[in-house]
């Protein structure tokens, strides 16, 4: 939604990039107080006539004023520019970076120097030639409510379509007004008739009659770019594995798995029956990041269970441990277990030879397990 100014009108090019390489240090200061604004552009970029962009240019400032409570939100560290710059903005509620001097305008006779407009090297608007009628009317495509939704749905894999269906059934089941549920489901045949029938069946409703579209639905070509599963990452890098360990855990086996994850660029997260940590077979006191009492397996992309023979029976009697492995299995996550942990699988009624349940017993099993986890989910587990 931006317009590039011809190079001859821009004597200086500004190049920058945003690097996402760490978690924020303080969620409130660095996330809740972020003030993104479409009006903030670098010299050389101007705004198009796109109505959505123009509306946001108008409304975002009001949003920040109300959300952050001050016109000086751009002085907050998370919103302040990294480089020094010159302007005449000062005063106002919660200002704490006011410039010195008696005048905040130019030209003035109170201060020598300071920011000045430069007609030669300063920013100039692009002299765009505009022709045609200007009308206050919606374009015809504004009446096309279904074509993009249909393209998106048909571009998904069968698994992703099932997720969409389950989400619709889940959310509409919480709607207390039957007439609203019926109206909502009546839109679905315009996206896909099978989608409408399955959602209606899930809600216990008769097959819906399609809501008449204002504009004919256009069959757009299927796009793999709209599907997550059609573009798998091919690596476990950047993911997190929950490793449930017990007292007496084998030092070498745990260290090998952790080293493999670190080498892959993934995060190993140790989970214990108690937050106080465990004592390994080698006698080391090992802290854990999470406890079973407060940590469901849905927080992790894959799970591994390294139990000792003495502690495995206790896990089988722990509801949270059973829930931990059962949820991982139900949500089709890869599960790695050592020999003692197979007892927990039996207690949770999980087949140790099921798809995506892999051993962590031999020396190179950790490498094979992490490599398999690159697929992220075992979609064929319940085929």
C-alpha positions in Angstrom: 0.0 0.0 0.0 3.0 2.3 -0.6 4.2 4.3 -3.5 7.9 4.4 -4.4 9.1 7.9 -5.3 11.3 8.2 -8.4 14.9 7.9 -7.5 15.8 11.3 -8.9 13.6 12.9 -6.3 15.2 11.2 -3.4 18.9 12.2 -2.8 19.3 9.9 0.2 18.1 6.3 0.5 17.2 4.9 3.9 17.4 1.1 4.3 16.3 -0.6 7.4 15.0 -4.0 8.6 13.2 -5.4 11.6 15.0 -8.5 13.1 12.9 -10.8 15.3 15.7 -12.6 17.3 14.6 -12.6 20.9 11.7 -12.7 23.3 10.8 -9.3 24.9 12.3 -8.6 28.3 9.1 -7.0 29.6 5.8 -7.9 27.9 3.9 -4.8 29.0 6.7 -2.3 28.1 7.7 -3.9 24.8 4.5 -5.5 23.5 1.4 -3.9 25.1 2.8 -0.4 24.6 3.8 -0.9 20.9 2.2 1.8 18.8 2.3 0.7 15.2 1.1 3.5 12.9 0.7 3.4 9.1 1.6 7.2 9.0 5.2 6.4 9.9 7.0 6.1 6.7 10.6 6.9 5.7 11.5 9.6 3.1 10.9 8.3 -0.4 7.7 6.4 0.4 4.3 8.0 0.0 0.7 6.8 0.5 -1.5 5.4 -2.2 -5.2 6.2 -2.5 -6.2 2.8 -1.1 -9.3 3.5 1.0 -8.2 1.0 3.7 -4.8 2.6 4.1 -6.3 6.1 4.1 -8.8 5.1 6.8 -6.0 3.7 8.9 -3.8 6.8 8.5 -6.7 8.7 10.0 -7.7 6.4 12.8 -4.5 4.9 14.1 -3.4 8.1 15.8 -6.8 8.2 17.7 -6.3 4.6 18.6 -2.8 5.3 20.1 -4.1 8.4 21.9 -6.9 6.4 23.6 -5.0 3.2 24.2 -1.8 4.7 25.5 -3.3 7.7 27.1 -0.9 10.4 25.8 0.1 12.2 22.6 3.7 11.5 23.6 3.5 7.7 23.1 6.4 8.1 20.6 8.7 9.0 23.5 8.2 5.5 25.1 11.4 3.5 24.6 9.7 0.8 22.5 8.3 3.5 20.1 11.1 6.0 20.1 13.4 6.1 17.1 16.9 4.6 17.4 18.6 7.5 15.8 18.6 11.1 16.8 16.3 13.3 14.8 15.0 16.9 14.8 11.5 18.1 15.1 9.5 20.8 16.9 7.1 18.4 18.7 7.0 19.2 22.4 4.7 19.5 25.5 1.5 17.6 25.9 0.4 15.0 28.5 3.2 12.8 29.8 6.0 14.5 27.9 9.5 13.7 29.2 11.8 14.4 26.2 11.0 18.1 25.5 13.5 20.0 23.4 15.2 23.1 24.8 14.4 26.6 23.5 11.6 29.1 23.5 10.2 28.5 20.1 8.8 25.3 18.5 8.3 26.7 15.1 10.3 27.8 12.2 11.6 30.2 11.0 12.0 32.0 14.3 14.4 34.6 15.8 14.7 33.0 19.2 17.1 30.2 18.4 20.0 29.8 16.0 20.1 26.6 14.1 17.7 23.8 14.8 15.6 21.8 12.4 14.8 23.6 9.2 13.0 22.6 6.0 15.2 22.1 3.0 13.6 22.6 -0.3 16.4 21.0 -2.2 17.2 17.8 -0.2 14.0 17.5 1.8 11.1 15.2 1.2 8.8 16.1 -1.8 5.5 14.5 -2.6 5.3 12.6 -5.9 3.4 14.6 -8.5 1.0 11.9 -9.5 -1.3 12.6 -12.5 -4.9 11.6 -11.6 -7.7 11.2 -14.2 -11.3 9.9 -14.1 -14.3 10.4 -11.9 -14.3 10.6 -8.2 -17.3 9.0 -6.7 -18.4 8.2 -3.2 -19.4 4.6 -3.9 -18.3 1.1 -3.2 -16.7 -0.9 -5.9 -18.5 -4.0 -7.2 -16.0 -6.3 -5.6 -17.1 -5.1 -2.1 -20.2 -7.2 -2.7 -18.2 -10.4 -3.3 -18.3 -11.9 0.2 -17.4 -15.5 -0.6 -14.8 -15.9 -3.4 -11.8 -15.4 -1.2 -13.2 -17.6 1.6 -13.9 -20.3 -0.9 -10.4 -20.1 -2.4 -8.9 -20.3 1.1 -11.0 -23.3 2.2 -10.4 -25.3 -1.0 -6.6 -24.5 -0.8 -6.3 -26.3 2.6 -5.4 -30.0 3.0 -8.1 -32.3 4.3 -6.6 -32.1 7.8 -6.8 -28.3 7.8 -10.3 -28.4 6.5 -11.2 -30.7 9.4 -9.8 -28.1 11.8 -11.9 -25.3 10.2 -15.0 -27.5 10.5 -14.2 -28.3 14.1 -13.6 -24.6 14.9 -17.0 -23.6 13.3 -18.9 -26.3 15.2 -17.1 -25.4 18.5 -17.7 -21.6 18.2 -21.3 -21.9 16.9 -22.1 -24.4 19.6 -21.5 -21.6 22.1 -24.0 -19.3 20.4 -27.2 -19.4 22.4 -29.6 -18.0 19.7 -30.7 -20.6 17.2 -31.6 -18.0 14.6 -28.1 -16.6 14.6 -26.6 -20.1 14.2 -28.9 -20.8 11.2 -28.0 -17.5 9.6 -24.3 -18.2 10.0 -24.5 -21.7 8.6 -26.5 -20.4 5.7 -23.4 -18.6 4.5 -21.3 -21.8 4.3 -22.9 -23.3 1.1 -21.5 -20.4 -0.8 -18.0 -21.4 0.3 -18.4 -25.1 0.0 -21.6 -27.3 0.1 -19.8 -30.2 1.9 -18.5 -27.7 4.5 -22.0 -26.5 5.2 -23.5 -30.0 5.5 -20.8 -31.3 7.9 -21.0 -28.2 10.1 -24.8 -28.4 10.2 -24.6 -32.1 11.1 -22.1 -31.3 13.9 -24.6 -28.7 15.3 -27.5 -31.1 15.0 -29.2 -28.9 12.4 -30.8 -29.7 9.0 -28.8 -29.0 5.9 -28.9 -25.3 5.3 -30.4 -23.3 2.4 -27.7 -21.0 1.0 -27.9 -17.3 1.7 -28.3 -15.6 -1.7 -25.0 -13.9 -2.5 -25.0 -10.3 -3.6 -22.5 -11.1 -6.3 -21.7 -14.4 -8.1 -19.0 -16.5 -6.4 -15.9 -16.7 -8.4 -13.9 -19.9 -8.5 -10.4 -18.8 -7.8 -7.5 -21.2 -8.5 -6.3 -23.3 -5.5 -3.2 -21.7 -3.9 -0.6 -23.8 -1.9 0.6 -20.6 -0.4 -2.6 -20.4 1.7 -2.0 -23.7 3.3 0.4 -24.2 6.3 0.7 -28.0 5.8 1.5 -27.7 2.1 4.6 -25.7 3.1 6.2 -27.7 5.9 9.3 -26.2 7.5 11.4 -29.4 7.2 13.2 -28.8 10.5 12.5 -28.7 14.2 14.5 -25.5 14.5 12.7 -22.8 16.6 10.4 -25.4 18.2 10.2 -26.5 21.8 10.2 -30.0 23.1 8.9 -30.9 26.6 11.1 -33.5 28.2 9.4 -35.2 31.2 12.1 -36.5 33.5 12.1 -38.3 36.9 14.5 -38.9 39.7 17.1 -41.4 38.6 17.0 -40.2 34.9 20.0 -41.5 33.0 22.5 -38.6 32.6 23.9 -39.7 29.3 20.5 -40.2 27.6 19.2 -36.8 28.8 22.4 -35.0 27.8 22.4 -36.6 24.3 18.8 -35.5 23.6 19.4 -32.0 24.9 22.6 -31.6 22.8 20.7 -32.8 19.7 18.0 -30.3 20.3 20.4 -27.5 20.8 22.3 -28.4 17.7 19.1 -28.4 15.7 18.3 -24.9 17.0 15.3 -26.2 19.1 14.6 -25.5 22.8 14.7 -28.4 25.3 12.3 -27.7 28.2 12.6 -29.9 31.3 9.4 -31.0 33.0 9.4 -32.7 36.4 6.8 -34.1 38.7 7.7 -31.3 41.1 9.1 -27.9 40.4 11.9 -28.5 42.9 13.8 -30.6 40.2 15.2 -34.1 40.1 18.3 -36.0 41.2 19.8 -37.9 38.2 21.2 -41.4 38.2 24.7 -39.8 38.5 23.7 -37.9 41.7 23.3 -34.5 40.1 20.6 -32.1 41.3 18.9 -30.9 38.2 16.5 -28.0 38.1 13.4 -28.2 35.9 11.6 -25.3 34.1 8.1 -26.7 34.4 6.1 -29.0 36.7 3.5 -31.5 35.7 0.9 -29.8 38.0 1.0 -26.6 35.9 2.2 -27.7 32.5 0.0 -29.4 29.9 1.8 -31.0 26.9 -0.1 -28.8 24.5 2.5 -26.1 25.3 5.1 -28.1 23.4 5.7 -29.1 19.8 6.8 -32.6 20.8 7.4 -34.4 24.0 9.9 -36.9 25.3 9.6 -39.0 28.5 12.8 -40.2 30.2 11.8 -42.1 33.4 13.8 -44.3 35.7 12.6 -47.8 36.5 12.0 -46.9 40.2 9.9 -43.8 39.3 7.9 -45.0 36.3 5.2 -46.7 38.5 4.6 -43.5 40.3 4.0 -41.7 37.0 1.4 -44.3 36.1 -0.6 -43.3 39.2 -0.2 -39.5 38.5 -3.3 -38.1 36.7 -1.2 -35.2 35.4 1.4 -37.5 33.9 -1.3 -39.6 32.2 -3.0 -36.4 30.9 0.4 -35.1 29.7 1.1 -38.1 27.5 -2.6 -38.7 26.5 -3.0 -35.1 25.3 0.3 -35.3 23.3 -1.0 -38.5 21.6 -4.5 -37.1 21.0 -3.1 -33.9 19.4 -0.9 -36.0 17.1 2.4 -34.9 18.5 5.6 -36.9 18.3 6.4 -38.8 21.5 9.8 -40.2 22.5 10.0 -42.7 25.4 12.8 -44.7 27.0 12.2 -48.3 28.1 10.9 -47.4 31.6 8.5 -44.8 30.2 6.7 -47.5 28.1 4.8 -48.3 31.4 3.2 -44.9 31.3 2.1 -45.5 27.7 0.4 -48.7 28.8 -1.3 -46.9 31.7 -2.6 -44.2 29.3 -3.8 -46.9 26.8 -1.4 -45.8 24.1 0.1 -48.3 21.7 3.9 -48.1 22.0 4.2 -49.0 18.4 1.7 -46.3 17.2 2.8 -43.8 14.5 5.0 -41.1 15.9 5.8 -42.9 19.1 9.5 -43.5 18.9 12.1 -45.1 21.2 14.8 -43.2 23.1 16.9 -46.2 24.1 19.8 -46.7 21.7 22.6 -44.2 21.4 21.4 -42.6 18.1 17.7 -42.7 18.9 17.7 -39.1 20.0 19.0 -38.0 16.6 16.3 -40.0 14.8 13.6 -38.7 17.1 14.4 -35.0 16.6 14.7 -35.6 12.8 11.2 -37.1 12.8 9.9 -34.2 14.8 10.6 -31.9 11.8 7.2 -33.0 10.5 5.7 -31.4 13.6 2.6 -33.6 13.7 1.7 -37.2 13.0 -1.4 -36.4 10.9 -1.9 -40.1 9.9 -2.0 -41.3 13.5 -5.8 -41.7 13.5 -6.3 -42.4 9.8 
